[in-house]
Amino acid sequence: MVGGFECPKGPAIMAMKTWATDAGESADMLRVIGAQIGFEATGEIQVYETEPEQPPKDNPFGYGINFTSYDE
């Protein structure tokens, strides 16, 4: 467990909701936050623009982080 998150060993899909200025910043946040909690983001990053579930703050932020393991 790193930073309160349990990161599965091996390949996994990381999902995260973000408040960001654009899709590029959202993808960058996934890489940075993932690294901070012990997850290396590789491969394709898909960004979907949806209605927020949390109100904005002064700075961009991520929430609702989830990991789904899979076998290669």
All heavy atoms as TSV, in Angstrom:
chain	resi	resn	atom	element	x	y	z
A	1	MET	N	N	0.857	-1.175	0.000
A	1	MET	CA	C	0.000	0.000	0.000
A	1	MET	C	C	0.902	1.236	0.000
A	1	MET	O	O	1.790	1.361	0.808
A	1	MET	CB	C	-0.920	-0.001	1.215
A	1	MET	CG	C	-1.867	1.165	1.222
A	1	MET	SD	S	-3.033	1.208	2.614
A	1	MET	CE	C	-3.928	-0.292	2.405
A	2	VAL	N	N	0.673	2.130	-0.929
A	2	VAL	CA	C	1.440	3.361	-1.027
A	2	VAL	C	C	0.470	4.529	-1.002
A	2	VAL	O	O	-0.476	4.574	-1.785
A	2	VAL	CB	C	2.268	3.390	-2.345
A	2	VAL	CG1	C	3.035	4.682	-2.459
A	2	VAL	CG2	C	3.205	2.198	-2.425
A	3	GLY	N	N	0.686	5.476	-0.104
A	3	GLY	CA	C	-0.164	6.660	-0.036
A	3	GLY	C	C	-1.632	6.353	0.177
A	3	GLY	O	O	-2.494	7.100	-0.266
A	4	GLY	N	N	-1.934	5.231	0.832
A	4	GLY	CA	C	-3.319	4.870	1.069
A	4	GLY	C	C	-3.957	4.084	-0.057
A	4	GLY	O	O	-5.130	3.736	0.012
A	5	PHE	N	N	-3.208	3.792	-1.125
A	5	PHE	CA	C	-3.738	3.044	-2.261
A	5	PHE	C	C	-3.085	1.680	-2.341
A	5	PHE	O	O	-1.891	1.539	-2.126
A	5	PHE	CB	C	-3.463	3.787	-3.574
A	5	PHE	CG	C	-4.210	5.062	-3.699
A	5	PHE	CD1	C	-3.626	6.255	-3.322
A	5	PHE	CD2	C	-5.508	5.083	-4.182
A	5	PHE	CE1	C	-4.308	7.453	-3.431
A	5	PHE	CE2	C	-6.199	6.267	-4.290
A	5	PHE	CZ	C	-5.608	7.451	-3.916
A	6	GLU	N	N	-3.884	0.688	-2.657
A	6	GLU	CA	C	-3.347	-0.637	-2.903
A	6	GLU	C	C	-3.183	-0.794	-4.406
A	6	GLU	O	O	-4.167	-0.771	-5.141
A	6	GLU	CB	C	-4.276	-1.715	-2.355
A	6	GLU	CG	C	-4.273	-1.780	-0.848
A	6	GLU	CD	C	-5.013	-2.991	-0.335
A	6	GLU	OE1	O	-4.904	-4.065	-0.956
A	6	GLU	OE2	O	-5.690	-2.848	0.675
A	7	CYS	N	N	-1.933	-0.915	-4.840
A	7	CYS	CA	C	-1.639	-1.096	-6.251
A	7	CYS	C	C	-1.354	-2.579	-6.479
A	7	CYS	O	O	-0.455	-3.131	-5.858
A	7	CYS	CB	C	-0.423	-0.278	-6.668
A	7	CYS	SG	S	-0.602	1.484	-6.391
A	8	PRO	N	N	-2.107	-3.239	-7.351
A	8	PRO	CA	C	-1.853	-4.649	-7.598
A	8	PRO	C	C	-0.492	-4.849	-8.256
A	8	PRO	O	O	-0.021	-3.998	-8.998
A	8	PRO	CB	C	-2.984	-5.048	-8.547
A	8	PRO	CG	C	-3.418	-3.780	-9.183
A	8	PRO	CD	C	-3.167	-2.695	-8.179
A	9	LYS	N	N	0.155	-5.969	-7.965
A	9	LYS	CA	C	1.409	-6.295	-8.639
A	9	LYS	C	C	1.067	-6.837	-10.015
A	9	LYS	O	O	0.106	-7.582	-10.172
A	9	LYS	CB	C	2.191	-7.322	-7.832
A	9	LYS	CG	C	2.662	-6.781	-6.501
A	9	LYS	CD	C	3.658	-7.714	-5.847
A	9	LYS	CE	C	4.038	-7.230	-4.472
A	9	LYS	NZ	N	4.812	-6.044	-4.435
A	10	GLY	N	N	1.829	-6.431	-11.016
A	10	GLY	CA	C	1.569	-6.873	-12.373
A	10	GLY	C	C	0.736	-5.861	-13.136
A	10	GLY	O	O	0.427	-4.780	-12.645
A	11	PRO	N	N	0.362	-6.225	-14.349
A	11	PRO	CA	C	-0.377	-5.280	-15.193
A	11	PRO	C	C	-1.775	-4.993	-14.647
A	11	PRO	O	O	-2.437	-5.877	-14.107
A	11	PRO	CB	C	-0.440	-5.984	-16.547
A	11	PRO	CG	C	-0.254	-7.432	-16.243
A	11	PRO	CD	C	0.608	-7.499	-15.015
A	12	ALA	N	N	-2.174	-3.758	-14.790
A	12	ALA	CA	C	-3.500	-3.338	-14.340
A	12	ALA	C	C	-3.926	-2.116	-15.132
A	12	ALA	O	O	-3.108	-1.419	-15.723
A	12	ALA	CB	C	-3.475	-3.015	-12.852
A	13	ILE	N	N	-5.195	-1.875	-15.136
A	13	ILE	CA	C	-5.751	-0.647	-15.713
A	13	ILE	C	C	-6.005	0.299	-14.557
A	13	ILE	O	O	-6.597	-0.084	-13.549
A	13	ILE	CB	C	-7.058	-0.943	-16.468
A	13	ILE	CG1	C	-6.762	-1.858	-17.658
A	13	ILE	CG2	C	-7.727	0.356	-16.908
A	13	ILE	CD1	C	-8.000	-2.409	-18.315
A	14	MET	N	N	-5.533	1.534	-14.708
A	14	MET	CA	C	-5.754	2.558	-13.692
A	14	MET	C	C	-6.806	3.521	-14.235
A	14	MET	O	O	-6.668	4.033	-15.337
A	14	MET	CB	C	-4.470	3.322	-13.390
A	14	MET	CG	C	-4.636	4.448	-12.398
A	14	MET	SD	S	-3.077	5.340	-12.190
A	14	MET	CE	C	-3.568	6.643	-11.098
A	15	ALA	N	N	-7.850	3.743	-13.465
A	15	ALA	CA	C	-8.876	4.719	-13.821
A	15	ALA	C	C	-8.836	5.844	-12.800
A	15	ALA	O	O	-8.614	5.596	-11.617
A	15	ALA	CB	C	-10.251	4.065	-13.827
A	16	MET	N	N	-9.007	7.065	-13.271
A	16	MET	CA	C	-8.971	8.205	-12.370
A	16	MET	C	C	-9.836	9.312	-12.954
A	16	MET	O	O	-9.806	9.565	-14.156
A	16	MET	CB	C	-7.533	8.707	-12.213
A	16	MET	CG	C	-7.400	9.906	-11.305
A	16	MET	SD	S	-5.677	10.392	-11.010
A	16	MET	CE	C	-5.276	11.186	-12.564
A	17	LYS	N	N	-10.578	9.963	-12.111
A	17	LYS	CA	C	-11.343	11.142	-12.506
A	17	LYS	C	C	-10.495	12.359	-12.186
A	17	LYS	O	O	-9.779	12.366	-11.179
A	17	LYS	CB	C	-12.669	11.178	-11.749
A	17	LYS	CG	C	-13.532	9.978	-12.056
A	17	LYS	CD	C	-14.727	9.906	-11.167
A	17	LYS	CE	C	-15.465	8.596	-11.445
A	17	LYS	NZ	N	-16.546	8.384	-10.514
A	18	THR	N	N	-10.552	13.369	-13.023
A	18	THR	CA	C	-9.740	14.566	-12.798
A	18	THR	C	C	-10.540	15.837	-13.037
A	18	THR	O	O	-11.487	15.859	-13.811
A	18	THR	CB	C	-8.506	14.608	-13.739
A	18	THR	OG1	O	-8.940	14.694	-15.100
A	18	THR	CG2	C	-7.613	13.410	-13.556
A	19	TRP	N	N	-10.106	16.874	-12.357
A	19	TRP	CA	C	-10.473	18.246	-12.697
A	19	TRP	C	C	-9.203	18.814	-13.303
A	19	TRP	O	O	-8.179	18.917	-12.629
A	19	TRP	CB	C	-10.846	19.053	-11.449
A	19	TRP	CG	C	-12.320	19.192	-11.239
A	19	TRP	CD1	C	-13.067	18.532	-10.323
A	19	TRP	CD2	C	-13.215	20.046	-11.938
A	19	TRP	NE1	N	-14.385	18.919	-10.410
A	19	TRP	CE2	C	-14.502	19.843	-11.400
A	19	TRP	CE3	C	-13.072	20.957	-12.989
A	19	TRP	CZ2	C	-15.630	20.523	-11.855
A	19	TRP	CZ3	C	-14.194	21.631	-13.438
A	19	TRP	CH2	C	-15.449	21.416	-12.876
A	20	ALA	N	N	-9.233	19.151	-14.584
A	20	ALA	CA	C	-8.045	19.631	-15.284
A	20	ALA	C	C	-8.455	20.692	-16.302
A	20	ALA	O	O	-9.630	20.818	-16.644
A	20	ALA	CB	C	-7.346	18.465	-15.977
A	21	THR	N	N	-7.464	21.429	-16.812
A	21	THR	CA	C	-7.756	22.481	-17.788
A	21	THR	C	C	-8.056	21.918	-19.168
A	21	THR	O	O	-8.754	22.552	-19.952
A	21	THR	CB	C	-6.596	23.481	-17.894
A	21	THR	OG1	O	-5.397	22.767	-18.237
A	21	THR	CG2	C	-6.388	24.219	-16.579
A	22	ASP	N	N	-7.523	20.716	-19.479
A	22	ASP	CA	C	-7.797	20.078	-20.765
A	22	ASP	C	C	-7.424	18.601	-20.698
A	22	ASP	O	O	-6.909	18.124	-19.683
A	22	ASP	CB	C	-7.040	20.781	-21.899
A	22	ASP	CG	C	-5.535	20.812	-21.720
A	22	ASP	OD1	O	-4.959	19.865	-21.135
A	22	ASP	OD2	O	-4.907	21.773	-22.187
A	23	ALA	N	N	-7.677	17.869	-21.783
A	23	ALA	CA	C	-7.425	16.428	-21.815
A	23	ALA	C	C	-5.939	16.104	-21.646
A	23	ALA	O	O	-5.587	15.116	-20.998
A	23	ALA	CB	C	-7.949	15.832	-23.118
A	24	GLY	N	N	-5.061	16.927	-22.203
A	24	GLY	CA	C	-3.619	16.704	-22.067
A	24	GLY	C	C	-3.165	16.790	-20.618
A	24	GLY	O	O	-2.375	15.964	-20.154
A	25	GLU	N	N	-3.665	17.788	-19.908
A	25	GLU	CA	C	-3.314	17.920	-18.495
A	25	GLU	C	C	-3.866	16.738	-17.694
A	25	GLU	O	O	-3.206	16.231	-16.788
A	25	GLU	CB	C	-3.846	19.231	-17.923
A	25	GLU	CG	C	-3.445	19.433	-16.464
A	25	GLU	CD	C	-3.913	20.766	-15.912
A	25	GLU	OE1	O	-5.122	21.080	-16.023
A	25	GLU	OE2	O	-3.051	21.490	-15.383
A	26	SER	N	N	-5.036	16.279	-18.051
A	26	SER	CA	C	-5.623	15.134	-17.368
A	26	SER	C	C	-4.749	13.890	-17.545
A	26	SER	O	O	-4.488	13.157	-16.596
A	26	SER	CB	C	-7.035	14.871	-17.910
A	26	SER	OG	O	-7.666	13.862	-17.192
A	27	ALA	N	N	-4.261	13.645	-18.759
A	27	ALA	CA	C	-3.374	12.508	-19.024
A	27	ALA	C	C	-2.061	12.654	-18.257
A	27	ALA	O	O	-1.557	11.679	-17.684
A	27	ALA	CB	C	-3.109	12.384	-20.519
A	28	ASP	N	N	-1.515	13.854	-18.227
A	28	ASP	CA	C	-0.282	14.099	-17.460
A	28	ASP	C	C	-0.500	13.815	-15.975
A	28	ASP	O	O	0.355	13.235	-15.307
A	28	ASP	CB	C	0.203	15.534	-17.635
A	28	ASP	CG	C	0.738	15.810	-19.027
A	28	ASP	OD1	O	1.063	14.841	-19.756
A	28	ASP	OD2	O	0.833	16.996	-19.398
A	29	MET	N	N	-1.647	14.217	-15.465
A	29	MET	CA	C	-1.957	13.985	-14.052
A	29	MET	C	C	-2.011	12.493	-13.750
A	29	MET	O	O	-1.540	12.044	-12.706
A	29	MET	CB	C	-3.287	14.651	-13.684
A	29	MET	CG	C	-3.216	16.161	-13.643
A	29	MET	SD	S	-4.831	16.931	-13.449
A	29	MET	CE	C	-5.336	16.279	-11.866
A	30	LEU	N	N	-2.572	11.700	-14.675
A	30	LEU	CA	C	-2.636	10.260	-14.461
A	30	LEU	C	C	-1.228	9.685	-14.320
A	30	LEU	O	O	-0.962	8.899	-13.427
A	30	LEU	CB	C	-3.364	9.572	-15.610
A	30	LEU	CG	C	-3.512	8.076	-15.402
A	30	LEU	CD1	C	-4.942	7.643	-15.579
A	30	LEU	CD2	C	-2.596	7.310	-16.322
A	31	ARG	N	N	-0.313	10.108	-15.187
A	31	ARG	CA	C	1.070	9.623	-15.107
A	31	ARG	C	C	1.732	10.032	-13.789
A	31	ARG	O	O	2.353	9.218	-13.116
A	31	ARG	CB	C	1.883	10.170	-16.273
A	31	ARG	CG	C	1.563	9.539	-17.601
A	31	ARG	CD	C	2.496	10.079	-18.692
A	31	ARG	NE	N	2.006	9.742	-20.002
A	31	ARG	CZ	C	1.262	10.529	-20.766
A	31	ARG	NH1	N	0.925	11.733	-20.351
A	31	ARG	NH2	N	0.847	10.114	-21.944
A	32	VAL	N	N	1.603	11.293	-13.419
A	32	VAL	CA	C	2.264	11.815	-12.221
A	32	VAL	C	C	1.663	11.212	-10.951
A	32	VAL	O	O	2.397	10.736	-10.079
A	32	VAL	CB	C	2.189	13.360	-12.181
A	32	VAL	CG1	C	2.647	13.901	-10.846
A	32	VAL	CG2	C	3.017	13.952	-13.319
A	33	ILE	N	N	0.352	11.230	-10.830
A	33	ILE	CA	C	-0.289	10.676	-9.637
A	33	ILE	C	C	-0.041	9.175	-9.564
A	33	ILE	O	O	0.224	8.631	-8.491
A	33	ILE	CB	C	-1.787	11.017	-9.605
A	33	ILE	CG1	C	-1.958	12.537	-9.395
A	33	ILE	CG2	C	-2.514	10.238	-8.513
A	33	ILE	CD1	C	-3.373	13.044	-9.562
A	34	GLY	N	N	-0.107	8.493	-10.695
A	34	GLY	CA	C	0.200	7.064	-10.722
A	34	GLY	C	C	1.593	6.784	-10.185
A	34	GLY	O	O	1.786	5.888	-9.356
A	35	ALA	N	N	2.580	7.552	-10.629
A	35	ALA	CA	C	3.960	7.369	-10.155
A	35	ALA	C	C	4.063	7.641	-8.656
A	35	ALA	O	O	4.798	6.946	-7.943
A	35	ALA	CB	C	4.907	8.269	-10.931
A	36	GLN	N	N	3.332	8.621	-8.165
A	36	GLN	CA	C	3.379	8.957	-6.740
A	36	GLN	C	C	2.847	7.817	-5.866
A	36	GLN	O	O	3.272	7.663	-4.727
A	36	GLN	CB	C	2.570	10.219	-6.452
A	36	GLN	CG	C	3.203	11.478	-6.975
A	36	GLN	CD	C	2.305	12.694	-6.802
A	36	GLN	OE1	O	1.117	12.580	-6.523
A	36	GLN	NE2	N	2.878	13.867	-6.986
A	37	ILE	N	N	1.936	7.025	-6.410
A	37	ILE	CA	C	1.370	5.932	-5.607
A	37	ILE	C	C	1.918	4.574	-6.026
A	37	ILE	O	O	1.392	3.542	-5.616
A	37	ILE	CB	C	-0.172	5.960	-5.628
A	37	ILE	CG1	C	-0.721	5.817	-7.043
A	37	ILE	CG2	C	-0.688	7.214	-4.960
A	37	ILE	CD1	C	-2.244	5.745	-7.109
A	38	GLY	N	N	2.966	4.563	-6.866
A	38	GLY	CA	C	3.644	3.316	-7.197
A	38	GLY	C	C	3.144	2.605	-8.437
A	38	GLY	O	O	3.317	1.403	-8.582
A	39	PHE	N	N	2.536	3.315	-9.350
A	39	PHE	CA	C	1.977	2.733	-10.563
A	39	PHE	C	C	2.611	3.411	-11.762
A	39	PHE	O	O	2.572	4.638	-11.873
A	39	PHE	CB	C	0.456	2.956	-10.577
A	39	PHE	CG	C	-0.268	2.215	-11.657
A	39	PHE	CD1	C	-0.633	0.900	-11.489
A	39	PHE	CD2	C	-0.598	2.850	-12.839
A	39	PHE	CE1	C	-1.323	0.217	-12.484
A	39	PHE	CE2	C	-1.281	2.190	-13.831
A	39	PHE	CZ	C	-1.650	0.861	-13.654
A	40	GLU	N	N	3.213	2.651	-12.667
A	40	GLU	CA	C	3.816	3.226	-13.874
A	40	GLU	C	C	2.809	3.151	-15.014
A	40	GLU	O	O	2.366	2.069	-15.397
A	40	GLU	CB	C	5.084	2.464	-14.262
A	40	GLU	CG	C	5.735	3.020	-15.506
A	40	GLU	CD	C	6.943	2.223	-15.950
A	40	GLU	OE1	O	7.275	1.203	-15.310
A	40	GLU	OE2	O	7.557	2.626	-16.951
A	41	ALA	N	N	2.436	4.299	-15.532
A	41	ALA	CA	C	1.475	4.351	-16.637
A	41	ALA	C	C	2.215	4.135	-17.950
A	41	ALA	O	O	3.103	4.909	-18.315
A	41	ALA	CB	C	0.755	5.696	-16.649
A	42	THR	N	N	1.878	3.060	-18.648
A	42	THR	CA	C	2.464	2.760	-19.958
A	42	THR	C	C	1.323	2.498	-20.934
A	42	THR	O	O	0.189	2.245	-20.535
A	42	THR	CB	C	3.380	1.518	-19.903
A	42	THR	OG1	O	2.598	0.391	-19.511
A	42	THR	CG2	C	4.522	1.714	-18.919
A	43	GLY	N	N	1.626	2.547	-22.189
A	43	GLY	CA	C	0.596	2.261	-23.187
A	43	GLY	C	C	-0.330	3.435	-23.403
A	43	GLY	O	O	-0.023	4.584	-23.101
A	44	GLU	N	N	-1.495	3.134	-23.922
A	44	GLU	CA	C	-2.474	4.146	-24.307
A	44	GLU	C	C	-3.190	4.725	-23.088
A	44	GLU	O	O	-3.566	3.999	-22.173
A	44	GLU	CB	C	-3.504	3.510	-25.235
A	44	GLU	CG	C	-4.564	4.452	-25.733
A	44	GLU	CD	C	-5.560	3.767	-26.657
A	44	GLU	OE1	O	-5.393	2.575	-26.972
A	44	GLU	OE2	O	-6.513	4.439	-27.046
A	45	ILE	N	N	-3.361	6.038	-23.097
A	45	ILE	CA	C	-4.161	6.715	-22.078
A	45	ILE	C	C	-5.381	7.288	-22.789
A	45	ILE	O	O	-5.256	8.039	-23.750
A	45	ILE	CB	C	-3.372	7.830	-21.367
A	45	ILE	CG1	C	-2.213	7.231	-20.573
A	45	ILE	CG2	C	-4.293	8.645	-20.463
A	45	ILE	CD1	C	-1.332	8.246	-19.896
A	46	GLN	N	N	-6.560	6.902	-22.335
A	46	GLN	CA	C	-7.799	7.397	-22.917
A	46	GLN	C	C	-8.426	8.405	-21.963
A	46	GLN	O	O	-8.529	8.145	-20.766
A	46	GLN	CB	C	-8.767	6.249	-23.165
A	46	GLN	CG	C	-8.231	5.243	-24.161
A	46	GLN	CD	C	-9.184	4.076	-24.366
A	46	GLN	OE1	O	-10.207	3.946	-23.702
A	46	GLN	NE2	N	-8.837	3.219	-25.308
A	47	VAL	N	N	-8.842	9.529	-22.509
A	47	VAL	CA	C	-9.471	10.575	-21.706
A	47	VAL	C	C	-10.893	10.779	-22.220
A	47	VAL	O	O	-11.108	10.984	-23.415
A	47	VAL	CB	C	-8.684	11.904	-21.792
A	47	VAL	CG1	C	-9.384	12.990	-21.002
A	47	VAL	CG2	C	-7.255	11.712	-21.312
A	48	TYR	N	N	-11.862	10.684	-21.313
A	48	TYR	CA	C	-13.264	10.907	-21.640
A	48	TYR	C	C	-13.741	12.134	-20.879
A	48	TYR	O	O	-13.551	12.227	-19.671
A	48	TYR	CB	C	-14.115	9.698	-21.229
A	48	TYR	CG	C	-13.720	8.431	-21.945
A	48	TYR	CD1	C	-12.807	7.547	-21.386
A	48	TYR	CD2	C	-14.249	8.122	-23.197
A	48	TYR	CE1	C	-12.431	6.382	-22.041
A	48	TYR	CE2	C	-13.884	6.963	-23.857
A	48	TYR	CZ	C	-12.977	6.098	-23.280
A	48	TYR	OH	O	-12.611	4.954	-23.935
A	49	GLU	N	N	-14.349	13.067	-21.592
A	49	GLU	CA	C	-14.873	14.257	-20.939
A	49	GLU	C	C	-16.306	13.981	-20.490
A	49	GLU	O	O	-17.161	13.630	-21.299
A	49	GLU	CB	C	-14.808	15.446	-21.885
A	49	GLU	CG	C	-13.374	15.829	-22.201
A	49	GLU	CD	C	-13.270	17.080	-23.054
A	49	GLU	OE1	O	-14.196	17.913	-23.019
A	49	GLU	OE2	O	-12.257	17.206	-23.750
A	50	THR	N	N	-16.542	14.098	-19.170
A	50	THR	CA	C	-17.850	13.834	-18.585
A	50	THR	C	C	-18.184	14.922	-17.572
A	50	THR	O	O	-17.341	15.751	-17.238
A	50	THR	CB	C	-17.872	12.464	-17.876
A	50	THR	OG1	O	-16.909	12.490	-16.819
A	50	THR	CG2	C	-17.554	11.331	-18.838
A	51	GLU	N	N	-19.392	14.872	-17.069
A	51	GLU	CA	C	-19.787	15.807	-16.024
A	51	GLU	C	C	-19.043	15.452	-14.734
A	51	GLU	O	O	-18.889	14.273	-14.407
A	51	GLU	CB	C	-21.293	15.748	-15.785
A	51	GLU	CG	C	-22.112	16.261	-16.954
A	51	GLU	CD	C	-21.835	17.722	-17.259
A	51	GLU	OE1	O	-21.774	18.538	-16.313
A	51	GLU	OE2	O	-21.677	18.054	-18.449
A	52	PRO	N	N	-18.567	16.451	-13.988
A	52	PRO	CA	C	-17.825	16.183	-12.753
A	52	PRO	C	C	-18.719	15.644	-11.645
A	52	PRO	O	O	-19.924	15.918	-11.614
A	52	PRO	CB	C	-17.268	17.557	-12.371
A	52	PRO	CG	C	-18.221	18.525	-12.988
A	52	PRO	CD	C	-18.693	17.881	-14.258
A	53	GLU	N	N	-18.098	14.873	-10.758
A	53	GLU	CA	C	-18.798	14.368	-9.585
A	53	GLU	C	C	-18.396	15.129	-8.329
A	53	GLU	O	O	-18.994	14.931	-7.273
A	53	GLU	CB	C	-18.502	12.883	-9.404
A	53	GLU	CG	C	-19.069	12.034	-10.523
A	53	GLU	CD	C	-18.753	10.566	-10.374
A	53	GLU	OE1	O	-18.226	10.150	-9.322
A	53	GLU	OE2	O	-19.036	9.818	-11.323
A	54	GLN	N	N	-17.365	15.966	-8.432
A	54	GLN	CA	C	-16.917	16.791	-7.310
A	54	GLN	C	C	-16.764	18.222	-7.808
A	54	GLN	O	O	-16.492	18.450	-8.989
A	54	GLN	CB	C	-15.585	16.290	-6.754
A	54	GLN	CG	C	-15.694	14.948	-6.070
A	54	GLN	CD	C	-14.463	14.631	-5.229
A	54	GLN	OE1	O	-13.589	15.462	-5.031
A	54	GLN	NE2	N	-14.406	13.424	-4.734
A	55	PRO	N	N	-16.922	19.199	-6.932
A	55	PRO	CA	C	-16.768	20.596	-7.340
A	55	PRO	C	C	-15.302	20.936	-7.612
A	55	PRO	O	O	-14.396	20.272	-7.099
A	55	PRO	CB	C	-17.300	21.374	-6.134
A	55	PRO	CG	C	-17.137	20.457	-4.979
A	55	PRO	CD	C	-17.292	19.064	-5.516
A	56	PRO	N	N	-15.057	21.981	-8.407
A	56	PRO	CA	C	-13.673	22.381	-8.691
A	56	PRO	C	C	-12.985	22.942	-7.451
A	56	PRO	O	O	-13.642	23.325	-6.482
A	56	PRO	CB	C	-13.835	23.462	-9.758
A	56	PRO	CG	C	-15.211	23.995	-9.561
A	56	PRO	CD	C	-16.032	22.842	-9.039
A	57	LYS	N	N	-11.658	22.957	-7.513
A	57	LYS	CA	C	-10.832	23.558	-6.465
A	57	LYS	C	C	-9.926	24.579	-7.137
A	57	LYS	O	O	-10.024	24.811	-8.340
A	57	LYS	CB	C	-10.000	22.477	-5.760
A	57	LYS	CG	C	-10.835	21.428	-5.057
A	57	LYS	CD	C	-9.970	20.397	-4.379
A	57	LYS	CE	C	-10.836	19.330	-3.708
A	57	LYS	NZ	N	-10.028	18.285	-3.079
A	58	ASP	N	N	-9.042	25.187	-6.375
A	58	ASP	CA	C	-8.142	26.190	-6.939
A	58	ASP	C	C	-7.173	25.606	-7.955
A	58	ASP	O	O	-6.760	26.287	-8.888
A	58	ASP	CB	C	-7.349	26.884	-5.827
A	58	ASP	CG	C	-8.227	27.752	-4.938
A	58	ASP	OD1	O	-9.306	28.191	-5.411
A	58	ASP	OD2	O	-7.861	27.990	-3.782
A	59	ASN	N	N	-6.775	24.333	-7.774
A	59	ASN	CA	C	-5.810	23.686	-8.664
A	59	ASN	C	C	-6.394	22.387	-9.205
A	59	ASN	O	O	-7.283	21.800	-8.590
A	59	ASN	CB	C	-4.514	23.373	-7.893
A	59	ASN	CG	C	-3.812	24.630	-7.439
A	59	ASN	OD1	O	-3.549	25.533	-8.219
A	59	ASN	ND2	N	-3.519	24.696	-6.158
A	60	PRO	N	N	-5.882	21.918	-10.356
A	60	PRO	CA	C	-6.325	20.619	-10.877
A	60	PRO	C	C	-6.086	19.525	-9.840
A	60	PRO	O	O	-5.150	19.608	-9.038
A	60	PRO	CB	C	-5.431	20.409	-12.094
A	60	PRO	CG	C	-4.963	21.763	-12.474
A	60	PRO	CD	C	-4.863	22.531	-11.202
A	61	PHE	N	N	-6.943	18.493	-9.862
A	61	PHE	CA	C	-6.774	17.395	-8.906
A	61	PHE	C	C	-7.395	16.128	-9.462
A	61	PHE	O	O	-8.210	16.155	-10.384
A	61	PHE	CB	C	-7.383	17.743	-7.543
A	61	PHE	CG	C	-8.883	17.892	-7.543
A	61	PHE	CD1	C	-9.693	16.844	-7.146
A	61	PHE	CD2	C	-9.480	19.085	-7.925
A	61	PHE	CE1	C	-11.076	16.989	-7.131
A	61	PHE	CE2	C	-10.853	19.239	-7.914
A	61	PHE	CZ	C	-11.651	18.177	-7.521
A	62	GLY	N	N	-6.989	14.983	-8.903
A	62	GLY	CA	C	-7.528	13.695	-9.283
A	62	GLY	C	C	-8.287	13.080	-8.120
A	62	GLY	O	O	-7.998	13.348	-6.961
A	63	TYR	N	N	-9.295	12.253	-8.433
A	63	TYR	CA	C	-10.078	11.564	-7.407
A	63	TYR	C	C	-10.677	10.304	-8.018
A	63	TYR	O	O	-10.610	10.093	-9.228
A	63	TYR	CB	C	-11.165	12.477	-6.836
A	63	TYR	CG	C	-12.207	12.937	-7.832
A	63	TYR	CD1	C	-13.443	12.316	-7.907
A	63	TYR	CD2	C	-11.968	13.996	-8.693
A	63	TYR	CE1	C	-14.411	12.742	-8.813
A	63	TYR	CE2	C	-12.918	14.428	-9.598
A	63	TYR	CZ	C	-14.140	13.798	-9.658
A	63	TYR	OH	O	-15.087	14.211	-10.556
A	64	GLY	N	N	-11.255	9.455	-7.197
A	64	GLY	CA	C	-11.903	8.249	-7.695
A	64	GLY	C	C	-10.932	7.284	-8.353
A	64	GLY	O	O	-11.271	6.650	-9.348
A	65	ILE	N	N	-9.736	7.156	-7.816
A	65	ILE	CA	C	-8.704	6.300	-8.414
A	65	ILE	C	C	-9.048	4.841	-8.169
A	65	ILE	O	O	-9.404	4.449	-7.069
A	65	ILE	CB	C	-7.321	6.658	-7.849
A	65	ILE	CG1	C	-6.999	8.116	-8.185
A	65	ILE	CG2	C	-6.252	5.720	-8.379
A	65	ILE	CD1	C	-5.772	8.659	-7.500
A	66	ASN	N	N	-8.932	4.029	-9.232
A	66	ASN	CA	C	-9.299	2.627	-9.165
A	66	ASN	C	C	-8.330	1.804	-10.019
A	66	ASN	O	O	-7.885	2.261	-11.062
A	66	ASN	CB	C	-10.719	2.451	-9.677
A	66	ASN	CG	C	-11.287	1.095	-9.411
A	66	ASN	OD1	O	-10.628	0.234	-8.832
A	66	ASN	ND2	N	-12.513	0.896	-9.831
A	67	PHE	N	N	-8.020	0.585	-9.578
A	67	PHE	CA	C	-7.141	-0.313	-10.307
A	67	PHE	C	C	-7.882	-1.603	-10.626
A	67	PHE	O	O	-8.593	-2.136	-9.779
A	67	PHE	CB	C	-5.906	-0.663	-9.469
A	67	PHE	CG	C	-5.017	0.514	-9.190
A	67	PHE	CD1	C	-5.152	1.227	-8.013
A	67	PHE	CD2	C	-4.076	0.920	-10.103
A	67	PHE	CE1	C	-4.341	2.319	-7.735
A	67	PHE	CE2	C	-3.266	2.015	-9.847
A	67	PHE	CZ	C	-3.393	2.707	-8.655
A	68	THR	N	N	-7.712	-2.099	-11.852
A	68	THR	CA	C	-8.278	-3.376	-12.249
A	68	THR	C	C	-7.157	-4.227	-12.842
A	68	THR	O	O	-6.605	-3.881	-13.891
A	68	THR	CB	C	-9.385	-3.193	-13.309
A	68	THR	OG1	O	-10.394	-2.317	-12.771
A	68	THR	CG2	C	-9.999	-4.519	-13.698
A	69	SER	N	N	-6.796	-5.311	-12.150
A	69	SER	CA	C	-5.724	-6.198	-12.619
A	69	SER	C	C	-6.182	-7.017	-13.817
A	69	SER	O	O	-7.378	-7.289	-13.982
A	69	SER	CB	C	-5.309	-7.170	-11.511
A	69	SER	OG	O	-4.800	-6.467	-10.416
A	70	TYR	N	N	-5.225	-7.424	-14.646
A	70	TYR	CA	C	-5.524	-8.336	-15.758
A	70	TYR	C	C	-4.289	-9.184	-16.039
A	70	TYR	O	O	-3.168	-8.822	-15.677
A	70	TYR	CB	C	-5.977	-7.587	-17.017
A	70	TYR	CG	C	-4.906	-6.721	-17.639
A	70	TYR	CD1	C	-4.063	-7.237	-18.621
A	70	TYR	CD2	C	-4.741	-5.395	-17.279
A	70	TYR	CE1	C	-3.072	-6.443	-19.207
A	70	TYR	CE2	C	-3.772	-4.607	-17.859
A	70	TYR	CZ	C	-2.945	-5.134	-18.816
A	70	TYR	OH	O	-1.978	-4.359	-19.390
A	71	ASP	N	N	-4.500	-10.324	-16.667
A	71	ASP	CA	C	-3.405	-11.210	-17.063
A	71	ASP	C	C	-2.971	-10.865	-18.473
A	71	ASP	O	O	-3.807	-10.592	-19.336
A	71	ASP	CB	C	-3.841	-12.672	-17.017
A	71	ASP	CG	C	-4.136	-13.142	-15.604
A	71	ASP	OD1	O	-3.439	-12.679	-14.671
A	71	ASP	OD2	O	-5.060	-13.954	-15.429
A	72	GLU	N	N	-1.654	-10.903	-18.698
A	72	GLU	CA	C	-1.138	-10.614	-20.043
A	72	GLU	C	C	-1.313	-11.797	-20.955
A	72	GLU	O	O	-1.376	-12.905	-20.604
A	72	GLU	CB	C	0.339	-10.237	-19.967
A	72	GLU	CG	C	0.511	-8.891	-19.321
A	72	GLU	CD	C	1.944	-8.408	-19.366
A	72	GLU	OE1	O	2.713	-8.836	-18.506
A	72	GLU	OE2	O	2.252	-7.632	-20.271
